[in-house]
Amino acid sequence: MAHPKTFDEWFVRLTGQPPFPWQMSLYREFAACKFPSCCDLPTGLGKTSVIAIWLIARILHPEHIPRRLVYVVNRRTVVDQTTFEVERLRESLDTCTFIPVESRAVALSTLRGQYADNRDWSIDPSRPAVIIGTVDMIGSRMLFSGYGVGFKAKPLQAGFLGQDALLVHDESHLEPAFQNTIEGVVAEQQRSGEWRPLRVMALSATARNGVPASSVLRLTAEDLRHPVVGKRLRAHKAIQLDPVDDEKKLLADAMVRKAAAHGRSGGAVLVFATRVDDVATIAARLRKDGLACQQLTGTLRGLERDALAKFDPVFQRFLPPKNRNPSITAAEGTVCLVCTSAGEVGVDMSADHMVSDLSTFERMAQRLGRVNRYGERDDTRIDVIYPEKFDEDHQLTPARKATLDLLRRLDGDASPLNLSTLDASARQAAFAPPPRVPPVTDILFDAWSLTSIRETLPGRPPVSPYLRGLAEWEPPETQVAWREEVGVVTGELLDQYQPADLLDDYPLKPHELLRDRSDRVFKHLDTLAKRHPDHPVWIVDVQGVIDTTTLRVLTDKSQKERINNCTVLLTPSVGGLTEGMLDGSSEWANDVSHVADGSGRRIRLYANDPEWEAKTAGMRCVRRVLFNTGEDDGEASERWDWFESAAFEGGRSAARPVLLTTHVKDVVNEATRIVTALPLPPQIRAAIIVAAQLHDHGKRRERFQVTLGNRQYPGVLLAKAGRNGARLPEPFRHEFASLLDAQKETAFEVLDDDMKDLVLHLIAAHHGRGRPHFNSDEAFDPDAHSTVTDALAIEVPRRFARLQRTYGRWGLAYLESLLRAADWAVSAAPSAFATESEGTL
């Protein structure tokens, strides 16, 4: 196959399709180093191709195209369609052997599945990467507050997301708070003069007001003349509006009748209902009528949602043939998929017919885009059920009434082209009222960047209101997951193994979590408490602070609001799960922390497991829990080992012991490779390499070697103990001691004062401390006098403040992360292990 030279040729090579005119226009903008503020595009026109366009621009113009593309989807997204597109791009790119391997090796991290939050994108910062996540996932990480991320990794992820990155916000009109906040980040970076600041581009079929027309990419006459684009824009969508007397009592019945009317059509019927209870009722009634039916809500646990999208025959019918699982035969005949708002976003599905209740205009536009998406049918029917009498006290009533008026103006034609003719101001009036968004400020950015302060900090609010806004009509939600450690680490063990540290080592993953309205979650917990009142519960608030209690205490009626916007962790022995749904009457539940599409990246097992060696081969021990300690000999009678396959923060040992000299040499080589591949100023490159040379000098202390269980000190110095090592919990921080030793080295002394500052901060921060300080129990060195260490500790936050003013918040985090990425990478794959005699512990 010929080597593609032009954008058109590259696009065909990677996607299998020639580009639409708007796609060529966007590429020309990228090639000219211009990034539109917004792409105003109807649904069904391949908006996710923005990723392919970025990738081609990276190949042809690497000097000014951001190295990372961050694709942000709506927080209600439950089906990660974008990942399928990126997987295909990577497969196509792998066949392009005529370009360098580093240009083909695009890292991918996604919402869920085998790439779920895998952090591949942060292990090699010189590698192009696509990071896909929800508003909550990406937004919290951007603001140094990553949900489910340990304090050590928070600045790393903020730095890589906030520098040398293009953030694409899909369906931005649905998340105005996040859009406002992320634009505030861009403005602050520009004010601070950061190195390669974040670029932001919104994607929307129904953009809200406020975006300058000059910075919006829209369809042109050339697009309208394009045969495929024209076919999709003019897709037949006959819409009928059907009134119901009492929406609360009669809506479900009316929707069942309309959906059942398609029973002999052989079509795929999509049903949208706003209330979860209505979804369950409608699905049950349709099944009773003999129709194949599935339901999709945001209340399913991630693991079961993934399975539904990948393996359910009914769901497969709604996907384009190219996106279906080839191992699953799609259901035949008439099928129904009943959804909440979870079906409105994030999935490229196309129904033949649709039945929907009435929502606000921005959500109705999303729903209409999920039927006859490609214009293949000429008989598509859409029924919208609306109330004859609205609840005048409900805050969404004015917008719903305005939406009904707009739908009437369509005169029975709900095609994308006809929708686009509606008056823009009238459309805006039919949107749900925007949530109140508190303004972001430089003071807030400063407070959020203080990631080594793990406790609640006055003046550092949770980031959630800045991502979602404050909308009174949206009830609070609660996440629930099941973890064995909740029932195992109890009593005095909680003093030795802090829950926050355990979740740092083994973070919650999307596939473990389910989400529902807080009041509904409370009812299920109350049912569980009646059977298991004294079972332990962990409550994780939005800032990652963890409280331990019991079901009895948690479900006290005076504490109902305690779980609002929190994550509740239960022990599997209490039950509470039925087919992926929270169910207080169920006696069954399971811990799926190690399960993620069969990837085998995590495993937890007891030391007496007969297959311990085989199951953990090549993996790194991230946590060892010792319990049931004998009173006489002090030995633990049981040991619970937690393993991961990659070099994530919190990994306490390599697979086998590694010499300190080997590790430092590896880090220097990897850091040199990384900074050479990046367009950094020469003096900063040199400073990072010097920091790599000196970062682990503190590991030469006897105190550190003893904690590794190294019985051959001082003859042998280890950097890593290996997975059989006895890493003992104690507060000594080798990076703090390294600060003293580094200043005595010639490589450090020859630097100017600014670069000395940078080197010392990189050393201090390479395990997440020093932002801004070391805790008082960590700020010591057994080989130095307290007057020396006290002065050293005082200088750490001062240095952090100076450097953050110089490089900006995200810029400094980015520079820290270059050294940390090198350290992590070689910890996972050292060039050599200690010999058997050197590594005896």
N, C-alpha and C positions, 0 to 999 in steps of 0.2 A: 504494500500500500504506500502511495506517495506521501512524502513528508509535507504536512500542511504548512502553508506559509501565511495565509490571510486569516482574518477572524472567521469569515464564512467557512473556510475549509476546516479550521479548528473546531468550530461549533458542530459541524456535521460529524467530525471524527469522534467527538466526545459524547454527543447526545443522540446521534443517529438521525437528526432532523435539521433541515435548513433553518436559519434564524428568521424570526419575524422582524419587521422593520424597527419596532421599538427596541428589540434586543440589540440590533446593530447600532442604533442611536446611543444606547446606554454604553456600549463598548467604546464608541468614539469619545464619549465623555470621560470614561475611565482612562483611556489612552492619553487624553489631554490633561490628566491629573485633576479632573473635575468630578465631584461627587454630588449629584443632585440631592437636595434635602428630602425630596419625596418623589416616588414613582406612583402616579395616580392611574392604576390599571384595574380593569374589571377582572372578576374571578374567571378562571378557566384559560388564561392566556400565558400560563407558564411562569408565574412570578418567581418560583424557586430557581429558574434558570439564571437568576442573578448570580448564583454560586458558580455556574459554569462560565459566565461572563467574567467574573472576578478572576477565576483560575486562568483563563486564556490571557487576560490582561497581565497576570503575574508572570506568565511564561514569556510574553512578548515585550513587556515593559516592567521588569522586576525592580528597576531603580526607584520607582515612585508609587508602586501599588502596595498597599498595606499587606503585611506578611500573614496576618490572620483575618479570617472572615468570621464574625460572630453573628449567627442567625438566631434572632430572638422571636419566639412564637408566643402566642397568647397563653396566659396561665391556665386556661381551661383545656388546653390541648392534651388529649389523652392518646392520640395515635400519631406516632412520630413519622409522618410521611416524608418529611424532608430528608431523613436519613436514607431512605431508599434511593432518592435521587443522587445523593452524594456517593453512596456505594457504587452505583452504576458509573458515575464519573471516575471514581478511582479505578474501577475495572478497565474502563476505556483508556485511562491514562497509563495504566501498567503496560499496555500494548505499544506505547510510544517509546520504544527502546532507543530512538534516535535523539532523545533529549536526556540530560544528565539525571542520574538516579535521584539526586536531592530535589530536583524539580518535580519528580513523579511521586515522591514519598510524602503525600499529603496526610497529615494526622487528622483523626476524626474523633470527636467526642460528642455524644448525643444524650437525649433525654433518658433513654432506657434501652434495653437490649444489650448485646455484647459490647457495645461501645459506651455504655452508660457511664457518664462522668468518669471516664477512665484515666483522665489526666495525661494521656499521651501527648496532648498539645502543649503541656507545660514541662515535659521532660527535655525536649530539644527546642529551645526558643528560636533557633535558626531555621527550623523546618516550617514550611507553609502549613496552615492548619485551618480546619473548619470546626467551629464549636457551636453546637446547636443546644439551645436551652430555653426554658420559659422565662418570662419576665422576672419571676421570683429567683430562679436559679442564677441567671446572668446578672440581674440588677443587684442582688445582695452581694455577689462576688465583686462587682465593679465598685461597690461602696465599702470594701474592706470588711464585709460582714457576712461572708458566704454561709448560707444555710447549709447545715450538715458538713461544714468544713472546719477542721481544727484551727486553733489560733495560729499555729505555725505556718499553715498554708494560705491563710487569708491574704497577706500582702503579696505573695507570689501570684495568686490568681488575679488579684486586682491589677498588678503591674502588667501582666501579659494581656489582659482584656482591655486595659486602658491605654496601651501604647502600641503603635504600629499595627493598628487594627481598624477594620471597617465593620461597624455594627449595622446590621440590616434588621429593622424592626418590622416584622410582618404583621399585617392587620393592625397597624398602629392606631387607627381610630378607636379600637376597642380598649386601648390602654393609654389614655391621655396622661395619666400621672407619670407613668414610666417615661413616656416620650418627653415630658417636661423636665423630669429629673436628669435624664441622660443629656439633654441639650444644656442643662446647667453644668454638667461635668465638662462638656466641650468648651463652654464659655470660660470656665475657671482654668482649664488647661491652656487656652489661648492667652488668658490674662497672665498666667504664670510663665508662659514661654516654654512649655514642655517640649521635649525632644521630637518625637513623632506622635503628635496628639491623635486622639481618637477621631475617626470620621463616622458620621451617623447618616443613614439613609432610611427613610420610612417607606414602607410599601402599604398601599391602601386602595381599596376599590371605592371607598366613600370617605375621603379625607375630611377631617374637621377644618374649620376656619383657622387662619393665622399663619399659613405657610405662604411666603412670597411666591407669586406666580412665576417669576423668573427662575426660581430654583426647583420647579416641578417638571418632571418628565411625564408627558401625556401621549396618548395615541395621536397619530397624525392621519391625514387623508390617505397616505400611503398604507397605513395599517388597515384602514377601513376597506381599501381595495384588495387587500390580501385575501385569497380565497379561504384559507383556514381561519384566519382571524374574523373575517366577515361572517363565516358560517357560525362561529361560536357567539359572536355578538348578537346575531339575529336568531339564535336558537328558539324554537317554538316552546313557549311556556304559557299555556292558557291558564289564567288565574281567576278563581271564583271566590267571592267573599260570602261566608255563610254565618248568619247570626245565631246566637244561642241565648236563651232567656237568662239563665243563672250560670255564670261561668264556673263558680266553685263546685256546683252540684252536677251540672249537665255537660261540662266540657269533655270529660273522658268518654262519655257515651257517644257524643257527636263525632268525636275523632275516630272512635272504633267503627262507627257506621261508614264514615267516609273512606277509611282505609279498607274495610271489608268489601266495599263496592268494587274494588279492583281485584277481587278474589279470583276471577276467571281470566284476568288479563295476561297472566304469566309474567308480569313485570316486577321490578324491584321498587317497593314503596317505602319512602322515607317518611317517618312520623316525628315531628318535633313537638315536645311538650316542655314547658318551662319548669314545672314542679316534678321532683323526683317521684313523689307518690303517684302522680298521674302516669308517669312512664311505666311503673310496675303494674298499675291497673290495666292500662291499655294493652301491654304486652300479654298479660295473662288472658284477657278477653279474646285477643286475636288468636292465641294458641288454642283456646277453647273452641274457636270457630274453625279450627283445622288449618290455619295458616302457619307456615314456617316463620318463626319470629325470633329475633334477638334484640336485646336492649343494650344501650351504650350510655353510661352515666359516668360522671367524674367521681362517683363514690366507690368504684371498684378499686381493689388493691392493684398496684402497678403490675405485679406478676400476672394476675388474671387478665388485666386489660391487654397486656402484650400478647397473651395466648389467644384472646378473642380476636384481635386484629390479625394474627398470623395464621390461626388454625380453624377459625369458625367458618363453616361452609356458607352460612347466611351472609356474614359480613363480606366474604370474598365476592359475592355477587355485586356489591356496590363499588368495587374497585375496578379501575381500568384493567383489561387483560394483562398488560405489561407489568402491573403491580401485584398481581395475584401470586399466591404461594403455589408453585407448580406441583407440590406434593398433595394439595388439597383440591378435591373436586367441588366446585361451587354448587350450592343448592340450586335445584331447578324449580320451575313453576313460579308462582307468585310468592314472594318473600317480603317480609317487613322488618325494618330496622327502626326501633323506637329510641329516640335520643333526647337528652337534655341539651343544654348549650355545649356539651362536650362534643357533639357532632358538628358544630358550626365551624370549627377551626382545625387547621393542622392536618387534614386528611383530604387527599385528592379522590373523593368519591363522587359518583354520579348516579343518582336514582332516575328511574323512569317516570315516577309520579311522586307527589309530596302532599302530606296533610300536616298542617301546622296551626298552633294557636297563635295569637297576635302578640308580638313583642315590639320593641322599639325599632326604629328604622335601620340602624346600623346592624342589628342582629337579624332582622328580616332579610336584609341584603345578603348576609352570609348564608342564610338558609336557602334563599333562591339560587345562590350560586352552586348548590349541591344537587341540583336536579337538571337533567339533560345538559350537562356541563359542556359537552362537545358538539351539541347541535345535531346529533345523529337521529333523533326521533321527530316525528311531526304530529304526535298525538299526546304529548305530555300534558298532564293536568295537575294543577295546584289548587288545593282547597285550604283557605285560611278561615279558621273559626274565630269569631270575635264576639264579645259580649254586647248585647243590646243596651245594657246599663252598666256603666263603669263604676268602679269604686272611687268616688271623687276624693277620698282622703288619701289614696295611694299616690306616692310621689312620682310614679312613672305614668300615671293616667294621662297627663297632658301630652306626653311624648307618644303614647300609644294611640291616642285620638288623632294626633297629627299624622302618625304613620298610616292609620286606616284611611285618612283623607288622601294621602299620597297613593296608596294602593288603588283607590277608586279612580284616581286620575290616569292610571295605566290603561284603563278601558280594556281590561282582559288580557293585556300583553305584558308579561313580566320578563321579557328578554333583556339582557344586559344593555343593549342599545337603547331600548325604550326607558329603562331605569335611568340612564345617563341624561335623558332629556328633562327629567324633573328639576325644578328650580332648586339651585344649590342652597339658598337660604331656607327654603321650605324643608329641605332634607335635614339641614342642621337643626331646625326647630323640632324635628321628629326624633333626634337622638336622645338617648337617656341623658339626664343632666350630668355634666362632667363632675366627677368627685372633687371635693375640696383637696387641693394639693398644697401642702406646706412648702414654702420656698426653701431650696437648698442654699447654703451659704458657705463661705470659706471657713467659718468657725466649725460648722458641722463636718466638712470634709476633714479638717484637722482632727476633730474628735474621733471620727470613724477610723482614721489611719493609726490610732494608738492601739494596735492589735495585741500588744503584749500585756495590756491591762485587760484581763479576762472578766473581772467583776463588773457589775453594773456601775457605770460612771456618770455622775451628774453632768448634764449637758450633752450626753451622747444618747439620743433617743433611738429606738428601734428603727430600722430602715423601711419597714413595711408600709407606713403611710406615704413614703416618698416613692414607692413603687406602684402601689395600688390606689393611693388617694384615700380619702375618707368619705364614704358614701353611706348615708344613714339607712338606705333601703337594702343594703347588702348585709345579711346577718353574718356574724363571725363564724369562722370555720375552725375545725380541729383535725389534726392528722393523728393516725393511730398506726402503730407497728408492734410486732411481737419480737422480743429478744430474750434469749436464755439467760443472759447475764443479770437481767432484772431479778430473776428468782434465785440465782446462784451467788451473786455478790451482794450479801446482806450483812446486817449487824456490824461487827468490828471490821469485816473485810472492806466495808465502804470507806473506812479511814485510810486503808492501805491502797485501795484501788478506787480513785475518785471517778464517779460516772462520767464527768466531762473528759477525763483522760481516756477512758475506755472508748467513748464515742469519737474522740480524736483519732485513736488508733484504728477503729473500725467504724467509719462513718455510716450513717443511714443512707441507703441508696433509694432512688425513686421506685424501684420494683417492690420495696418492702412496705411502702406507705399507702394507706387509703385516706381519703379526705371526705368529710361530711360537715353539715351544719353542726355547730357546737351543741345546740339544744338536743339534736337527735343523738349525737355521740353520748351526751350525758345520760340520756335515757337507757342506752345500751349498757353503759358502765354501771348504772344503778342496778340493772338486772344482774350483771356479773357480781356486784358487791353483795347481793343477797345470798349467793352461793359461796363466795370466796372473800369475805370481808377483810381478812387479815393478809391477803396476798399483796406483795409490794408493787408499787407503781412508780415510774419515773416520769416527771413532767419537764419537758424541755421548752423554755420560752423562746420568743423570737430572737433574743440575743444570745441564745445558747446556754443560758444559765439553767442548771438542772436542780430540781427539788425532788427528794425521795419521800414517799408517803405510802399509805395503804389505800385499797379500794374503799374501805369504810370511811376514812377521813375525806378522801377525794369526792365522794358522792354525798357528803353532807349538803343538804338543800341550801344552806347559806353560802356554799362555795361554788354554786353553779357556774359562775363566770370565771372561775379559776382556770378552766381549760380553754377559754377563748383564745384563738390564734396561737395555740400551743401544739406541741406534739406529745401524745401520751404513749408511753412504752409499757406494754404489759408482758407478763411472763406467759409463754404458750400454755402452761398448765391450767390457766383460768378459762381457756377457750375464747369464744367471741367471734368466730369467723365461719361463714357459710358461703362457699363458692365465691370467695373474694370479697364478700360484703360483710360489714360489721353486723353482728347478730348476737345480742346479749343472751339469747336462749341457747346458743350453741356451746357444747362442751369441748369443741375442738378448735385448735389454731396451731400454726407452725411458724418457726423462725426460719426465714428464707434469706438471711443476711449473706449466705455464701452462694446463693443462686442468682445467676444473671445470664440467661440464655445459654446455659451450659458452658460458660467461658472458663470456669475453674480458676478464677483469679483469686478467690478467697476460700479458705477452709479453716474450720475450728474443730479440734478434736482433743481427746484426752491422751495423756502420755502413755497409758496402758493399752491404747488401740493397737491390735496386732499388725495392722497395716500402716502404722505411723510413718515409717521410713518411706514406703512407696507413695503414700498419699501426699507427702510434703516434699518430695524430691524436687530440688531446684527452686524452692520457695523460701521466702524470708520470714522469720519469726518477728511479728510486730508486737506481741504481748504474750506474757506468760502469767497465768493466774494460779497462785498456790493457795490451797485451802485445806481445812481439816488438819491443821498442824499438830503433831504429837507433842505432848507436854514434856516428855523426858528428853528426847534427843533433838528437839527443835526442827526435825525434818517434816516437810509437807507430805502428807499421805496421798494427796492427789495433785495433779497438775493439768491445767487446761491451757493448751497452746493455740494461739491465733496466728495464722499464716496468710501472707499475700504473695502474689507472684511478681509484683513490680516494686520499684523503688519509690514508694510513697513516703511522704513525711511521717514520722512515727515509726518507720522501720528501725528496729533496734539492733538488728544483726544481719550480716550477710549469710548466705547459705553455709559458708565455711569461714573459719578465721582468716583475716586479711592483715598483713603487716602494715604498720603505719607508713613506712617509706613507700610501699607499693600504692597505698591509697592516695597519698599526697601526689605522687608522680602521675597517677591516673587523673586526678582532679585537675592538675595543671595542664595536662595534655588536652583534656576535654574542654576546659575553659578556654584554652588557646584556640581550639577548633571553633568553638561557638563565637567568640568575639571576632575572629578573623572573618567569619561569614556574615557579620553584621556591620552596617555602616556607622560605626562608632568613632568618635574622635580618638586619635592615637594615644593620648595621655590616659583616657578612660580605659582603653583596652589594656594598657600596661598596668594600671592600678588593679584591674580585676585579676590579671595573671599573678601579680604580687600577692593579692589577697588569697588566691588559691594556694600559693606556696606556703603561706603562714597560717592558714585558717585553723589547722588542727594541732598547733604547737602545744596547746594545753593538754592534749591527750598523752603527753609524755610524763605527766604527773603520776606518781605512785598511786595517788588516790583514785584516779580514773582507771588505771590498769587493774587495781584490786576490784573495782566494781564490775569489770569485765570477767573476773575470775581468772586472770592471767597469772599463773603460778611461776612463770619463768621470768618475770620482771626482776631486775632491769636488763637482763641479757636479751630479751625479746620485747619489742614494743608493738602492740596490736592496735589497729584502728577499729576492727570489728571482731566480735567474739565468735561469730558463727552461730548457727541456730541451736547448738547444744550448750552455748555459753550461759553463764549465770549472771546476767545483767541485773545488778541489785538496785532497787529504787533508793536514790539519795540525791540531795540537792546540788551537788557540785556540778558546775557548768564548765566544760572544757573550753568553750569559746570565750568565756570571761577571762580565764587564765591565758588564753592565746593573745588577748589584748596586751598583756604585759610583755610576753616573750617577743611578739612581733616588733615592738618598738626598739628592740636591741639588734635587729637584723639589718645588715648593710642594704639589702634590697629595699627596705622600708626607709632607711635614713636618707637615701639619695632622692627621694620624692619631694616635691614641693608641698607646702602646708595643706593646700586644698586636696591634693591626692592622698596625703597621709590621712586626712579626715575620712575620705571615702574608703580607703583600705580598712581602717579600723572599724568603720560602721559595717562594712560588708562582712567582716569577721564576726562582729557582735551579733549580727542579724541572721547568720546562716542557718540557725535552727529556730528562728521566729522570735527570739528575744531582741532587746534593744530598740523596741518600737513602743515607747521611748526608753525603756529601762530594763534592768534585771531586778527581779524581786529581791527583797532584803536577804532572804535566806539563801539566795543563789549568788549574791555579789561578794564572793570571798575566794581566796586562793590559799590553800594550805601551805604554799611555799613563799608567801609574801606577808609582810606586816599589815595590820588592819589600816594603818594610816595611808598606806599605798593603795590598798584596794578601795578604801572609802573615797579617795580622790578620783580613782578610776571610775567608780560607779557614778559619781556626781557628773563626770564629763560625758557619760554615755547619752543621756537625754539632751544635753546641750548640743552635742555633735549631731544628733538626729534632727534637731530643730534647724540647725544651720544648713544641713544638707537638703532638708525638705524645702527650704526657701530657695536653694540653688537649683535643684533639679525638678521641683514640683512633687506633689504627693505620689502620682502614678509613675513619674519618671524615676524617683528614688526607689520605689518598690520594684520597678522593672530592673534597675541595675543590681539590686540585691538578688533578684531572682536568677540572673545569669550565673552567678556563682553557685547558688543553691541548685539550679538545674544540673550543673556539671557534677556537683557532689552527689545528687540523687542518682544520676545516670550511672556513674562508676560504682556506686554502692550496690546497684543491681547487677552489674556485670564487671567485676574487677578483672584486671588483666592477669592476675595470678593470685592464688591462695597460698596461705602459709603452708609449709611442709608439715608432715605429721609431727615431727619433733618440735617445730616452732609453734605449732598451734595447739599443743597439749594444754588442756585447761584443768 
